Amino acid sequence: MQRCDTLIYADWCIPIEPDDRLLERHAVAIHDGRIIDVLDAALAQEKYRANAVVNRPDHVLIPGLVNTHTHAAMTIFRGLADDMALERWLREAIWPTEERWVSAELVRDGTKLAIAEMLRAGITCFSDQYFFPEIAAEAAADAHIRAVIATPVIDFKTAWANSAADCLSKASDLVHDRYVDHPLISSCFAPHSTATVSDEAFAQLRVVADQLDCGIQIHLHESAQEIEEALAKTGLRPFERLQKLGLVNASLLAVHCVHLLPSEIDAFAAAGVAVAHCPRSNLKLADGVAPVATLLDADVNVALGTDGAASNNVLDILGEMRTAAMIAKVQSDDAEVMPARSILRMATIDGARALGLAHEVGSIEAGKWADLTCIDLNRLHSQPIYDPRSQVVYTASSEQVADVWVAGRHLLDQGALTHMNSEDVIIRAQEWRQRIAAV
């Protein structure tokens, strides 16, 4: 018999790759943090002797969920400014609050709260975009979760940096260089939007990103007002401006993309631009609905993101999956658009691909890191089970997530966090509420 570290048995396994198959009564063998085998349960008992055996009857094992866009530390602002339009939300509530309160301490506490919430919801990898990215990277590394830390690039002075040039310099020194060989943490750049970055800063960003071989993420065409203001100021739509500046390529992850012209969708496809679709944030801020079905028809890679808790208000990719599927059907007037299998891909392998990680995570295949999520389907609202793929998309909630592994480490065990103290995380969040609300 071969030795392995962990052997996981589940009634169903959805590996995603290579062909969207559904496996029944299978096992996944893990050694040194990576998947070494996916095989029939009876064969696994004969072939492997494991240090730890996890049996999960009535559960489905899927690749860990990937959250391609969030602002983790903004969990501290959850519920602070609800029921506002995007531009008012930013200018009257979020930006003034950030100017007063954002600090390394807030980012550390808010990121820990976000990580605990995401692990509890089956998210094994997230892409973060916020100030003090080096603190977010530390929090993610300490929690053993996979993260792509997107360093903000913005022209005006903030609590973290004095200018766009300062952002780029700090990004290289504090994030990229420190984590270039880290197994869980990687980095990229995140200009907030075309409205907050000058042409000169974009030119600098392009050079540095190329030198470091890093991707770029940007909020793009999130609201109609964003486009109107860009046209009035520059005569160009935001995407046109990025094209002119040479930033439209396969390393670009465009976030939101609610308002796109057919020609822009074609340009996305031709350039290999990926899209982070954040449906519930877009709905809550009344920004509209991204044309996801059209993007998919054009072979654009579309992944899912939660956005920050200040505009969503939960970091729950399972919820985003269901919402994305339903609004796409209504928008297209076609109930067959974006079936459960497609949505599962968006939440796993397509998210990994959008972050440049598809060679390492996003599917349950031998050789990949063991980033896994196990969901309990033995619930009233998930019975009976004809197709576990449909049940995961249309009935499952974060409360049904039983187990999570990242690089083979068991971070959530039957609903309990194993490497984080949730009570301490909640206490710190409550202390921040008292400080902010007292002003």
C-alpha positions in Angstrom: 0.0 0.0 0.0 1.1 3.5 -0.7 1.3 6.2 2.0 -0.5 9.5 1.8 -1.2 12.3 4.2 -5.0 12.5 3.8 -7.7 10.4 2.2 -11.1 12.1 1.7 -14.1 10.0 1.0 -17.4 11.7 -0.2 -20.5 10.4 -1.8 -20.0 12.7 -4.8 -17.0 14.4 -6.3 -17.2 17.1 -9.0 -13.6 17.5 -10.2 -14.6 20.1 -12.9 -11.7 19.0 -15.1 -11.1 17.3 -17.4 -14.7 16.9 -18.6 -17.3 18.2 -16.1 -17.9 14.6 -14.9 -19.7 13.6 -11.8 -18.0 10.9 -9.7 -19.9 8.8 -7.2 -18.3 7.2 -4.1 -14.8 8.3 -4.9 -11.8 9.3 -2.8 -9.2 12.0 -3.2 -5.7 11.2 -1.9 -3.4 14.1 -0.8 0.3 14.1 -0.1 2.6 17.0 0.6 -0.3 19.4 0.0 -1.1 18.2 -3.5 -3.6 15.8 -4.9 -2.0 12.6 -5.9 -5.0 10.5 -7.0 -8.8 10.6 -7.6 -10.2 7.1 -7.6 -13.0 4.8 -6.7 -13.5 4.5 -2.9 -13.1 0.7 -2.9 -9.8 1.0 -4.8 -8.6 3.7 -2.5 -9.0 1.4 0.5 -6.8 -1.1 -1.2 -4.2 1.3 -2.6 -3.6 3.9 0.1 -2.8 4.0 3.8 -3.4 7.5 5.1 -2.3 9.4 8.2 -5.8 11.0 8.3 -9.0 9.6 6.8 -12.0 11.9 6.4 -15.4 10.2 5.6 -18.2 12.5 4.4 -21.3 10.5 3.5 -24.1 12.7 1.9 -21.5 15.3 1.0 -20.1 16.6 -2.3 -16.5 17.4 -2.8 -15.7 20.3 -5.2 -12.6 22.4 -5.9 -12.2 25.2 -3.5 -14.2 28.3 -4.5 -12.4 31.2 -6.0 -13.3 34.8 -5.2 -11.7 36.9 -7.9 -12.6 40.3 -6.5 -13.0 41.7 -3.0 -11.8 44.4 -0.7 -11.3 42.2 2.4 -10.7 44.8 5.0 -13.9 46.6 4.1 -15.8 44.0 6.2 -15.2 46.6 9.0 -17.6 48.9 7.0 -20.3 46.2 6.5 -23.7 47.8 6.8 -22.3 51.3 7.3 -23.6 52.8 4.1 -26.4 50.8 2.6 -29.1 51.8 0.1 -27.0 54.3 -1.8 -26.1 54.7 -5.5 -22.5 53.9 -6.3 -21.1 57.4 -6.7 -22.9 58.8 -3.6 -21.9 55.7 -1.7 -18.2 56.3 -2.6 -18.1 60.1 -2.2 -20.4 60.7 0.8 -19.8 57.5 2.8 -16.9 55.2 1.9 -14.1 57.6 0.9 -14.6 60.0 3.9 -14.7 57.0 6.3 -11.6 55.5 4.8 -9.8 58.8 5.0 -10.5 58.9 8.7 -10.1 55.3 9.7 -8.0 53.2 7.3 -4.8 52.0 9.0 -2.6 48.9 9.2 -4.6 47.9 12.3 -8.0 48.2 10.5 -6.7 46.3 7.5 -5.3 43.5 9.6 -8.5 43.1 11.6 -10.9 43.5 8.7 -8.9 41.1 6.5 -8.9 38.4 9.3 -12.7 38.8 9.6 -13.0 38.4 5.8 -10.8 35.4 5.7 -12.7 33.6 8.5 -16.0 34.4 6.7 -14.7 33.2 3.3 -13.2 30.0 4.7 -16.6 29.3 6.4 -18.2 29.8 3.0 -15.9 27.4 1.1 -13.7 30.0 -0.5 -10.1 28.8 -0.7 -8.6 31.6 -2.8 -9.4 35.3 -3.0 -8.0 38.3 -4.8 -7.8 41.3 -2.6 -7.6 45.0 -3.6 -7.1 47.4 -0.7 -4.7 49.7 1.1 -1.8 48.3 3.2 -1.7 45.2 0.9 1.4 44.0 2.8 -0.8 43.6 5.9 -3.4 41.7 3.9 -0.7 39.4 2.6 0.5 38.7 6.1 -3.0 38.0 7.3 -3.6 35.6 4.4 -0.3 33.8 4.9 -0.9 33.4 8.6 -4.3 32.0 8.0 -2.9 29.6 5.3 -5.4 30.7 2.7 -4.5 31.3 -1.0 -4.5 34.9 -2.0 -3.7 37.2 -4.9 -2.8 40.5 -3.3 -3.6 43.4 -5.7 -1.7 46.5 -4.8 -3.8 49.7 -5.2 -2.5 52.3 -7.6 -4.1 55.7 -7.2 -3.0 59.2 -8.0 -3.9 61.0 -4.8 -2.5 60.7 -1.3 -3.9 58.0 0.9 -3.1 56.6 4.4 -0.9 54.1 2.7 0.9 56.0 -0.1 1.5 59.5 -1.3 1.1 59.0 -5.1 0.8 56.4 -7.8 4.6 56.3 -8.0 4.8 55.6 -4.3 2.2 52.8 -4.7 4.3 51.2 -7.4 7.4 51.4 -5.4 5.8 50.0 -2.2 4.2 47.2 -4.2 7.5 46.0 -5.4 9.3 46.2 -2.1 6.5 45.2 0.4 4.5 42.6 -1.5 5.9 41.3 -4.8 9.5 40.8 -3.6 8.5 39.3 -0.3 6.1 36.7 -1.7 7.6 36.0 -5.2 8.3 32.4 -4.2 5.5 31.9 -1.6 3.3 28.8 -2.3 0.1 30.6 -1.3 0.5 34.3 -1.9 1.0 36.1 -5.2 0.7 39.7 -6.3 -0.6 42.0 -9.0 -1.6 45.6 -9.4 -5.0 47.3 -9.0 -5.5 50.8 -10.3 -8.8 51.7 -8.8 -10.4 53.0 -12.0 -9.5 55.1 -15.0 -11.0 58.1 -13.1 -8.3 57.9 -10.3 -5.2 57.3 -12.4 -3.5 59.6 -14.8 -2.1 58.7 -18.2 1.4 59.1 -16.8 0.7 56.8 -13.9 -0.8 54.2 -16.2 2.4 54.4 -18.3 4.5 53.8 -15.2 2.2 50.9 -14.1 2.5 49.2 -17.5 6.3 49.3 -17.3 6.5 47.9 -13.7 3.9 45.3 -14.3 5.8 44.1 -17.4 9.1 44.0 -15.5 7.6 42.0 -12.6 5.4 39.9 -14.9 2.3 40.8 -12.8 -1.3 41.1 -13.9 -3.5 44.2 -13.6 -7.0 44.4 -12.1 -9.3 47.4 -12.5 -12.9 48.4 -11.9 -14.2 49.0 -15.4 -17.6 50.2 -16.7 -19.2 49.6 -13.4 -21.7 52.4 -13.7 -23.3 54.5 -16.4 -22.1 57.6 -14.5 -18.5 56.4 -14.6 -18.6 56.3 -18.4 -20.4 59.6 -18.8 -17.8 61.4 -16.6 -15.0 59.8 -18.5 -16.4 60.9 -21.9 -16.9 64.4 -20.6 -13.3 64.6 -19.2 -11.3 62.7 -21.9 -13.6 62.1 -24.8 -13.0 58.4 -24.4 -14.9 55.6 -22.8 -12.8 54.0 -20.0 -12.0 50.9 -22.0 -11.0 53.0 -25.0 -8.6 54.8 -22.8 -7.0 51.6 -21.5 -6.7 50.4 -25.1 -4.9 53.7 -26.1 -2.5 53.3 -23.2 -1.6 49.7 -24.2 -3.1 48.0 -21.1 -5.6 45.7 -22.8 -4.1 42.3 -23.0 -4.4 38.8 -21.4 -3.0 40.0 -18.1 -5.9 42.3 -17.5 -8.8 41.4 -15.2 -11.7 43.8 -15.7 -14.0 44.0 -12.7 -17.8 44.5 -13.1 -18.1 45.3 -16.8 -21.8 46.1 -16.5 -22.0 48.5 -19.4 -20.2 47.2 -22.5 -20.7 47.8 -26.2 -20.6 44.8 -28.6 -17.4 46.1 -30.0 -15.8 46.1 -26.5 -16.9 42.5 -25.9 -15.2 41.6 -29.2 -12.1 43.4 -28.1 -12.1 41.6 -24.7 -12.3 38.3 -26.5 -9.5 39.2 -29.0 -7.2 40.4 -26.3 -7.9 37.6 -23.8 -9.2 39.9 -21.1 -10.9 38.2 -18.2 -14.0 39.5 -16.3 -14.7 39.4 -12.6 -18.5 39.3 -12.4 -19.9 40.6 -9.0 -23.7 40.3 -9.5 -25.0 41.0 -6.0 -22.9 44.1 -5.6 -24.0 45.4 -9.0 -27.6 44.7 -8.1 -27.4 46.4 -4.6 -25.8 49.5 -6.0 -28.3 49.5 -8.9 -25.5 49.6 -11.4 -27.1 47.1 -13.7 -26.4 43.6 -14.9 -23.3 42.6 -16.7 -23.9 40.9 -20.1 -22.4 37.6 -19.0 -24.1 35.3 -21.5 -22.9 37.5 -24.4 -19.4 37.5 -22.9 -19.4 33.8 -22.6 -20.7 33.4 -26.2 -17.7 35.5 -27.3 -15.4 33.1 -25.4 -14.5 35.7 -22.8 -13.4 34.1 -19.5 -15.9 35.2 -16.8 -15.3 34.4 -13.2 -17.1 35.4 -10.0 -16.3 37.9 -7.2 -18.2 39.1 -4.2 -16.8 42.7 -4.1 -16.3 44.1 -0.6 -18.7 43.5 2.3 -19.5 47.2 2.3 -21.4 46.8 -0.9 -22.5 43.2 -1.0 -22.8 42.6 2.2 -21.5 39.0 2.4 -18.5 37.2 1.1 -20.3 34.2 -0.3 -19.5 32.7 -3.7 -22.2 30.1 -3.4 -24.7 33.0 -3.2 -23.1 34.7 -6.2 -23.4 31.5 -8.2 -27.1 31.3 -7.8 -27.7 35.0 -8.4 -25.5 35.0 -11.5 -27.3 32.0 -13.0 -30.8 33.5 -12.4 -30.2 37.0 -13.6 -28.5 35.7 -16.7 -31.5 33.6 -17.5 -33.9 36.6 -17.1 -31.6 39.0 -19.0 -31.3 36.5 -21.9 -34.9 35.4 -21.8 -33.6 31.9 -21.9 -33.8 29.4 -19.1 -31.1 27.3 -20.6 -28.4 30.0 -20.4 -25.6 29.4 -17.9 -26.6 25.9 -16.6 -25.3 24.7 -13.2 -22.2 23.1 -14.8 -21.1 26.4 -16.3 -21.7 28.3 -13.1 -19.5 25.8 -11.2 -16.7 26.4 -13.7 -17.0 30.1 -13.2 -16.6 29.7 -9.4 -13.6 27.4 -9.7 -11.4 26.8 -12.7 -12.5 29.9 -14.5 -11.7 32.0 -11.4 -8.3 30.3 -11.1 -7.7 31.0 -14.8 -8.6 34.7 -14.3 -6.0 35.0 -11.6 -3.3 33.1 -13.5 -3.6 30.0 -11.2 -5.4 27.5 -13.3 -2.2 25.3 -13.6 -2.2 25.0 -9.8 -5.8 25.1 -8.5 -9.4 25.2 -9.7 -10.0 21.5 -10.3 -9.6 18.2 -8.6 -6.7 16.7 -10.6 -3.6 14.8 -9.7 -0.7 17.2 -9.4 -2.7 20.3 -8.4 -2.7 21.8 -4.9 -5.3 20.2 -2.7 -7.6 23.2 -2.4 -11.0 21.6 -1.7 -14.4 22.3 -0.4 -16.9 19.7 1.0 -20.6 20.6 1.1 -23.2 18.7 3.2 -26.3 18.0 1.0 -28.1 16.1 3.8 -30.4 19.1 4.4 -34.2 19.4 3.9 -33.8 22.0 1.2 -31.2 20.0 -0.7 -33.3 16.8 -0.9 -33.9 14.7 -2.9 -30.7 14.7 -4.9 -30.9 13.9 -8.7 -27.8 15.9 -9.7 -25.5 17.2 -7.0 -24.2 19.9 -9.4 -27.6 21.5 -9.5 -28.1 21.2 -5.8 -24.8 23.0 -5.1 -25.7 25.9 -7.4 -29.5 26.2 -6.7 -29.9 25.0 -3.1 -26.6 25.1 -1.2 -25.7 27.9 1.3 -22.5 28.7 3.1 -24.0 27.1 6.2 -23.7 23.7 4.4 -20.0 24.0 3.9 -18.5 21.4 6.2 -14.8 21.2 5.3 -12.2 23.2 3.6 -8.6 22.3 2.7 -6.0 24.7 1.3 -2.8 23.0 0.0 -3.9 19.9 2.0 -4.3 21.8 5.3 -7.6 21.2 6.9 -8.8 24.7 7.7 -12.4 24.0 8.3 -13.4 20.8 9.9 -17.1 19.9 10.1 -17.9 23.6 10.2 -15.3 24.7 12.7 -12.3 26.8 11.9 -9.1 25.0 12.9 -6.5 27.8 12.5 -8.4 30.9 13.4 -10.1 32.1 16.6 -13.5 33.3 15.4 -14.5 34.7 18.7 -11.4 37.0 18.8 -12.1 38.0 15.2 -15.7 39.0 16.1 -14.6 40.9 19.2 -12.1 43.0 17.1 -14.9 43.8 14.6 -17.2 44.9 17.3 -14.5 47.2 18.8 -14.1 48.8 15.4 -17.9 49.4 15.2 -17.8 51.1 18.5 -15.0 53.4 17.4 -16.5 54.3 14.0 -20.1 54.7 15.2 -19.1 57.0 18.1 -17.9 59.7 15.8 
